[in-house]
Amino acid sequence: MSLFVSLLFSSIGGVYLIYGKRTYSTAYLVCGALLLAVSYLIDNALALSVAGVAVTAVPHALNRGWL
């Protein structure tokens, strides 16, 4: 289960990196790099899911003006 969650959030991080590079958005670049790093650093599936959802939501919250 941990491998699947790690693969999911690292692929989302890769997409965020590509999108941030194309749109020159630092929020997507930083969150993409964090998602890639978090998927390697955290072994627990539940903790990885919580951290991944939190980091994934940050650029969307910034775009909507919630943060």
Biopython code that builds the backbone (N, CA, C, O; Angstrom):
import numpy as np
from Bio.PDB.StructureBuilder import StructureBuilder

atoms = [
    (1, "MET", "N", (0.823, -1.193, 0.000)),
    (1, "MET", "CA", (0.000, 0.000, 0.000)),
    (1, "MET", "C", (0.869, 1.259, 0.000)),
    (1, "MET", "O", (0.555, 2.239, -0.676)),
    (2, "SER", "N", (1.950, 1.224, 0.755)),
    (2, "SER", "CA", (2.820, 2.383, 0.820)),
    (2, "SER", "C", (3.463, 2.674, -0.541)),
    (2, "SER", "O", (3.665, 3.834, -0.899)),
    (3, "LEU", "N", (3.781, 1.627, -1.288)),
    (3, "LEU", "CA", (4.370, 1.815, -2.605)),
    (3, "LEU", "C", (3.392, 2.501, -3.558)),
    (3, "LEU", "O", (3.783, 3.377, -4.329)),
    (4, "PHE", "N", (2.121, 2.102, -3.505)),
    (4, "PHE", "CA", (1.113, 2.714, -4.365)),
    (4, "PHE", "C", (0.915, 4.186, -4.026)),
    (4, "PHE", "O", (0.840, 5.025, -4.924)),
    (5, "VAL", "N", (0.830, 4.504, -2.747)),
    (5, "VAL", "CA", (0.646, 5.897, -2.321)),
    (5, "VAL", "C", (1.867, 6.728, -2.702)),
    (5, "VAL", "O", (1.731, 7.871, -3.138)),
    (6, "SER", "N", (3.041, 6.165, -2.542)),
    (6, "SER", "CA", (4.265, 6.860, -2.920)),
    (6, "SER", "C", (4.311, 7.133, -4.418)),
    (6, "SER", "O", (4.693, 8.223, -4.845)),
    (7, "LEU", "N", (3.925, 6.151, -5.205)),
    (7, "LEU", "CA", (3.886, 6.330, -6.658)),
    (7, "LEU", "C", (2.864, 7.379, -7.063)),
    (7, "LEU", "O", (3.116, 8.171, -7.971)),
    (8, "LEU", "N", (1.718, 7.392, -6.402)),
    (8, "LEU", "CA", (0.672, 8.363, -6.708)),
    (8, "LEU", "C", (1.142, 9.792, -6.459)),
    (8, "LEU", "O", (1.011, 10.652, -7.331)),
    (9, "PHE", "N", (1.686, 10.044, -5.277)),
    (9, "PHE", "CA", (2.081, 11.411, -4.949)),
    (9, "PHE", "C", (3.358, 11.842, -5.655)),
    (9, "PHE", "O", (3.536, 13.035, -5.904)),
    (10, "SER", "N", (4.236, 10.935, -5.980)),
    (10, "SER", "CA", (5.417, 11.332, -6.750)),
    (10, "SER", "C", (5.040, 11.640, -8.192)),
    (10, "SER", "O", (5.662, 12.506, -8.807)),
    (11, "SER", "N", (4.049, 10.967, -8.749)),
    (11, "SER", "CA", (3.607, 11.302, -10.099)),
    (11, "SER", "C", (2.882, 12.642, -10.116)),
    (11, "SER", "O", (3.031, 13.411, -11.065)),
    (12, "ILE", "N", (2.106, 12.928, -9.087)),
    (12, "ILE", "CA", (1.474, 14.250, -8.985)),
    (12, "ILE", "C", (2.551, 15.320, -8.844)),
    (12, "ILE", "O", (2.425, 16.399, -9.424)),
    (13, "GLY", "N", (3.603, 15.040, -8.085)),
    (13, "GLY", "CA", (4.709, 15.985, -7.951)),
    (13, "GLY", "C", (5.420, 16.237, -9.264)),
    (13, "GLY", "O", (5.824, 17.366, -9.543)),
    (14, "GLY", "N", (5.577, 15.206, -10.072)),
    (14, "GLY", "CA", (6.186, 15.389, -11.392)),
    (14, "GLY", "C", (5.338, 16.257, -12.298)),
    (14, "GLY", "O", (5.860, 17.095, -13.034)),
    (15, "VAL", "N", (4.035, 16.060, -12.247)),
    (15, "VAL", "CA", (3.124, 16.896, -13.042)),
    (15, "VAL", "C", (3.158, 18.336, -12.549)),
    (15, "VAL", "O", (3.142, 19.268, -13.353)),
    (16, "TYR", "N", (3.205, 18.525, -11.240)),
    (16, "TYR", "CA", (3.305, 19.879, -10.689)),
    (16, "TYR", "C", (4.604, 20.555, -11.130)),
    (16, "TYR", "O", (4.603, 21.744, -11.448)),
    (17, "LEU", "N", (5.697, 19.817, -11.151)),
    (17, "LEU", "CA", (6.970, 20.401, -11.599)),
    (17, "LEU", "C", (6.900, 20.844, -13.055)),
    (17, "LEU", "O", (7.354, 21.936, -13.397)),
    (18, "ILE", "N", (6.339, 20.008, -13.903)),
    (18, "ILE", "CA", (6.219, 20.355, -15.321)),
    (18, "ILE", "C", (5.296, 21.554, -15.508)),
    (18, "ILE", "O", (5.607, 22.470, -16.270)),
    (19, "TYR", "N", (4.166, 21.547, -14.814)),
    (19, "TYR", "CA", (3.217, 22.660, -14.931)),
    (19, "TYR", "C", (3.828, 23.952, -14.390)),
    (19, "TYR", "O", (3.651, 25.017, -14.982)),
    (20, "GLY", "N", (4.536, 23.864, -13.282)),
    (20, "GLY", "CA", (5.164, 25.053, -12.720)),
    (20, "GLY", "C", (6.254, 25.614, -13.604)),
    (20, "GLY", "O", (6.455, 26.827, -13.655)),
    (21, "LYS", "N", (6.964, 24.737, -14.305)),
    (21, "LYS", "CA", (8.010, 25.204, -15.218)),
    (21, "LYS", "C", (7.398, 25.902, -16.429)),
    (21, "LYS", "O", (7.925, 26.913, -16.893)),
    (22, "ARG", "N", (6.295, 25.372, -16.940)),
    (22, "ARG", "CA", (5.664, 25.978, -18.117)),
    (22, "ARG", "C", (4.981, 27.295, -17.808)),
    (22, "ARG", "O", (4.982, 28.203, -18.639)),
    (23, "THR", "N", (4.396, 27.413, -16.619)),
    (23, "THR", "CA", (3.653, 28.626, -16.274)),
    (23, "THR", "C", (4.449, 29.586, -15.399)),
    (23, "THR", "O", (3.932, 30.635, -15.014)),
    (24, "TYR", "N", (5.689, 29.250, -15.078)),
    (24, "TYR", "CA", (6.554, 30.065, -14.223)),
    (24, "TYR", "C", (5.903, 30.310, -12.861)),
    (24, "TYR", "O", (5.980, 31.414, -12.322)),
    (25, "SER", "N", (5.274, 29.297, -12.318)),
    (25, "SER", "CA", (4.618, 29.389, -11.026)),
    (25, "SER", "C", (5.502, 28.732, -9.964)),
    (25, "SER", "O", (5.744, 27.526, -10.000)),
    (26, "THR", "N", (5.971, 29.536, -9.034)),
    (26, "THR", "CA", (6.850, 28.993, -7.998)),
    (26, "THR", "C", (6.098, 28.098, -7.027)),
    (26, "THR", "O", (6.684, 27.180, -6.454)),
    (27, "ALA", "N", (4.808, 28.351, -6.832)),
    (27, "ALA", "CA", (4.030, 27.512, -5.913)),
    (27, "ALA", "C", (3.972, 26.075, -6.426)),
    (27, "ALA", "O", (4.149, 25.137, -5.649)),
    (28, "TYR", "N", (3.729, 25.893, -7.711)),
    (28, "TYR", "CA", (3.679, 24.549, -8.275)),
    (28, "TYR", "C", (5.063, 23.896, -8.303)),
    (28, "TYR", "O", (5.181, 22.688, -8.097)),
    (29, "LEU", "N", (6.097, 24.679, -8.554)),
    (29, "LEU", "CA", (7.453, 24.125, -8.556)),
    (29, "LEU", "C", (7.858, 23.637, -7.166)),
    (29, "LEU", "O", (8.386, 22.535, -7.021)),
    (30, "VAL", "N", (7.615, 24.450, -6.160)),
    (30, "VAL", "CA", (7.997, 24.082, -4.802)),
    (30, "VAL", "C", (7.177, 22.895, -4.313)),
    (30, "VAL", "O", (7.724, 21.969, -3.713)),
    (31, "CYS", "N", (5.865, 22.916, -4.564)),
    (31, "CYS", "CA", (5.018, 21.809, -4.115)),
    (31, "CYS", "C", (5.344, 20.523, -4.870)),
    (31, "CYS", "O", (5.261, 19.436, -4.298)),
    (32, "GLY", "N", (5.708, 20.628, -6.128)),
    (32, "GLY", "CA", (6.115, 19.448, -6.877)),
    (32, "GLY", "C", (7.388, 18.831, -6.317)),
    (32, "GLY", "O", (7.491, 17.612, -6.179)),
    (33, "ALA", "N", (8.348, 19.677, -6.000)),
    (33, "ALA", "CA", (9.591, 19.176, -5.404)),
    (33, "ALA", "C", (9.340, 18.587, -4.020)),
    (33, "ALA", "O", (9.942, 17.576, -3.658)),
    (34, "LEU", "N", (8.460, 19.208, -3.247)),
    (34, "LEU", "CA", (8.124, 18.672, -1.930)),
    (34, "LEU", "C", (7.417, 17.328, -2.034)),
    (34, "LEU", "O", (7.681, 16.428, -1.236)),
    (35, "LEU", "N", (6.531, 17.180, -2.997)),
    (35, "LEU", "CA", (5.839, 15.900, -3.167)),
    (35, "LEU", "C", (6.816, 14.795, -3.551)),
    (35, "LEU", "O", (6.693, 13.665, -3.080)),
    (36, "LEU", "N", (7.763, 15.111, -4.385)),
    (36, "LEU", "CA", (8.776, 14.109, -4.740)),
    (36, "LEU", "C", (9.645, 13.752, -3.540)),
    (36, "LEU", "O", (9.984, 12.585, -3.343)),
    (37, "ALA", "N", (10.002, 14.736, -2.749)),
    (37, "ALA", "CA", (10.845, 14.470, -1.584)),
    (37, "ALA", "C", (10.087, 13.722, -0.491)),
    (37, "ALA", "O", (10.629, 12.815, 0.139)),
    (38, "VAL", "N", (8.842, 14.103, -0.273)),
    (38, "VAL", "CA", (8.043, 13.479, 0.786)),
    (38, "VAL", "C", (7.800, 12.015, 0.474)),
    (38, "VAL", "O", (7.771, 11.186, 1.384)),
    (39, "SER", "N", (7.625, 11.686, -0.791)),
    (39, "SER", "CA", (7.353, 10.290, -1.135)),
    (39, "SER", "C", (8.569, 9.397, -0.877)),
    (39, "SER", "O", (8.417, 8.187, -0.712)),
    (40, "TYR", "N", (9.759, 9.972, -0.841)),
    (40, "TYR", "CA", (10.954, 9.195, -0.518)),
    (40, "TYR", "C", (11.256, 9.185, 0.977)),
    (40, "TYR", "O", (11.864, 8.237, 1.474)),
    (41, "LEU", "N", (10.845, 10.214, 1.696)),
    (41, "LEU", "CA", (11.223, 10.346, 3.095)),
    (41, "LEU", "C", (10.263, 9.664, 4.061)),
    (41, "LEU", "O", (10.691, 9.220, 5.127)),
    (42, "ILE", "N", (8.994, 9.566, 3.729)),
    (42, "ILE", "CA", (8.003, 9.007, 4.637)),
    (42, "ILE", "C", (7.666, 7.583, 4.203)),
    (42, "ILE", "O", (7.342, 7.346, 3.039)),
    (43, "ASP", "N", (7.743, 6.634, 5.141)),
    (43, "ASP", "CA", (7.472, 5.233, 4.832)),
    (43, "ASP", "C", (6.043, 4.809, 5.168)),
    (43, "ASP", "O", (5.515, 3.891, 4.541)),
    (44, "ASN", "N", (5.415, 5.449, 6.133)),
    (44, "ASN", "CA", (4.076, 5.090, 6.557)),
    (44, "ASN", "C", (3.049, 5.585, 5.532)),
    (44, "ASN", "O", (3.092, 6.747, 5.129)),
    (45, "ALA", "N", (2.132, 4.715, 5.111)),
    (45, "ALA", "CA", (1.169, 5.060, 4.069)),
    (45, "ALA", "C", (0.190, 6.131, 4.538)),
    (45, "ALA", "O", (-0.171, 7.021, 3.768)),
    (46, "LEU", "N", (-0.237, 6.052, 5.784)),
    (46, "LEU", "CA", (-1.193, 7.039, 6.295)),
    (46, "LEU", "C", (-0.546, 8.411, 6.418)),
    (46, "LEU", "O", (-1.139, 9.412, 6.016)),
    (47, "ALA", "N", (0.649, 8.467, 6.961)),
    (47, "ALA", "CA", (1.353, 9.743, 7.095)),
    (47, "ALA", "C", (1.686, 10.329, 5.728)),
    (47, "ALA", "O", (1.613, 11.543, 5.536)),
    (48, "LEU", "N", (2.046, 9.477, 4.789)),
    (48, "LEU", "CA", (2.335, 9.940, 3.435)),
    (48, "LEU", "C", (1.082, 10.483, 2.764)),
    (48, "LEU", "O", (1.149, 11.475, 2.037)),
    (49, "SER", "N", (-0.051, 9.847, 2.998)),
    (49, "SER", "CA", (-1.309, 10.324, 2.425)),
    (49, "SER", "C", (-1.697, 11.683, 2.981)),
    (49, "SER", "O", (-2.122, 12.563, 2.233)),
    (50, "VAL", "N", (-1.554, 11.857, 4.281)),
    (50, "VAL", "CA", (-1.901, 13.137, 4.911)),
    (50, "VAL", "C", (-0.985, 14.243, 4.404)),
    (50, "VAL", "O", (-1.453, 15.322, 4.039)),
    (51, "ALA", "N", (0.307, 13.979, 4.382)),
    (51, "ALA", "CA", (1.259, 14.986, 3.914)),
    (51, "ALA", "C", (1.070, 15.271, 2.428)),
    (51, "ALA", "O", (1.153, 16.423, 2.002)),
    (52, "GLY", "N", (0.817, 14.241, 1.644)),
    (52, "GLY", "CA", (0.631, 14.431, 0.211)),
    (52, "GLY", "C", (-0.606, 15.230, -0.125)),
    (52, "GLY", "O", (-0.568, 16.087, -1.008)),
    (53, "VAL", "N", (-1.700, 14.964, 0.561)),
    (53, "VAL", "CA", (-2.932, 15.731, 0.319)),
    (53, "VAL", "C", (-2.743, 17.182, 0.740)),
    (53, "VAL", "O", (-3.219, 18.093, 0.062)),
    (54, "ALA", "N", (-2.054, 17.401, 1.851)),
    (54, "ALA", "CA", (-1.818, 18.772, 2.315)),
    (54, "ALA", "C", (-0.956, 19.558, 1.322)),
    (54, "ALA", "O", (-1.272, 20.704, 1.003)),
    (55, "VAL", "N", (0.108, 18.962, 0.843)),
    (55, "VAL", "CA", (0.991, 19.663, -0.101)),
    (55, "VAL", "C", (0.307, 19.824, -1.457)),
    (55, "VAL", "O", (0.512, 20.833, -2.132)),
    (56, "THR", "N", (-0.496, 18.855, -1.862)),
    (56, "THR", "CA", (-1.205, 18.952, -3.138)),
    (56, "THR", "C", (-2.228, 20.079, -3.122)),
    (56, "THR", "O", (-2.474, 20.703, -4.154)),
    (57, "ALA", "N", (-2.821, 20.347, -1.976)),
    (57, "ALA", "CA", (-3.867, 21.359, -1.882)),
    (57, "ALA", "C", (-3.325, 22.788, -1.808)),
    (57, "ALA", "O", (-4.081, 23.735, -2.027)),
    (58, "VAL", "N", (-2.066, 22.962, -1.510)),
    (58, "VAL", "CA", (-1.513, 24.317, -1.313)),
    (58, "VAL", "C", (-1.616, 25.186, -2.570)),
    (58, "VAL", "O", (-2.087, 26.317, -2.448)),
    (59, "PRO", "N", (-1.210, 24.746, -3.773)),
    (59, "PRO", "CA", (-1.329, 25.633, -4.933)),
    (59, "PRO", "C", (-2.779, 26.000, -5.275)),
    (59, "PRO", "O", (-3.054, 27.113, -5.721)),
    (60, "HIS", "N", (-3.686, 25.068, -5.065)),
    (60, "HIS", "CA", (-5.090, 25.359, -5.336)),
    (60, "HIS", "C", (-5.639, 26.379, -4.342)),
    (60, "HIS", "O", (-6.424, 27.252, -4.712)),
    (61, "ALA", "N", (-5.227, 26.268, -3.089)),
    (61, "ALA", "CA", (-5.651, 27.234, -2.079)),
    (61, "ALA", "C", (-5.057, 28.617, -2.355)),
    (61, "ALA", "O", (-5.717, 29.632, -2.133)),
    (62, "LEU", "N", (-3.831, 28.657, -2.830)),
    (62, "LEU", "CA", (-3.227, 29.947, -3.187)),
    (62, "LEU", "C", (-3.934, 30.589, -4.374)),
    (62, "LEU", "O", (-4.127, 31.804, -4.396)),
    (63, "ASN", "N", (-4.319, 29.787, -5.358)),
    (63, "ASN", "CA", (-5.013, 30.335, -6.526)),
    (63, "ASN", "C", (-6.394, 30.867, -6.181)),
    (63, "ASN", "O", (-6.849, 31.840, -6.783)),
    (64, "ARG", "N", (-7.062, 30.246, -5.226)),
    (64, "ARG", "CA", (-8.396, 30.693, -4.839)),
    (64, "ARG", "C", (-8.361, 31.796, -3.781)),
    (64, "ARG", "O", (-9.405, 32.350, -3.436)),
    (65, "GLY", "N", (-7.191, 32.117, -3.269)),
    (65, "GLY", "CA", (-7.047, 33.194, -2.284)),
    (65, "GLY", "C", (-7.340, 32.756, -0.862)),
    (65, "GLY", "O", (-7.598, 33.601, -0.006)),
    (66, "TRP", "N", (-7.307, 31.466, -0.587)),
    (66, "TRP", "CA", (-7.569, 30.981, 0.757)),
    (66, "TRP", "C", (-6.357, 31.104, 1.647)),
    (66, "TRP", "O", (-6.502, 31.154, 2.869)),
    (67, "LEU", "N", (-5.175, 31.153, 1.084)),
    (67, "LEU", "CA", (-3.950, 31.310, 1.874)),
    (67, "LEU", "C", (-3.272, 32.616, 1.534)),
    (67, "LEU", "O", (-2.222, 32.931, 2.095)),
]
sb = StructureBuilder()
sb.init_structure("model")
sb.init_model(0)
sb.init_chain("A")
sb.init_seg("    ")
for serial, (resi, resn, name, xyz) in enumerate(atoms, 1):
    if name == "N":
        sb.init_residue(resn, " ", resi, " ")
    sb.init_atom(name, np.array(xyz, "f"), 0.0, 1.0, " ", f" {name:<3s}", serial, name[0])
structure = sb.get_structure()
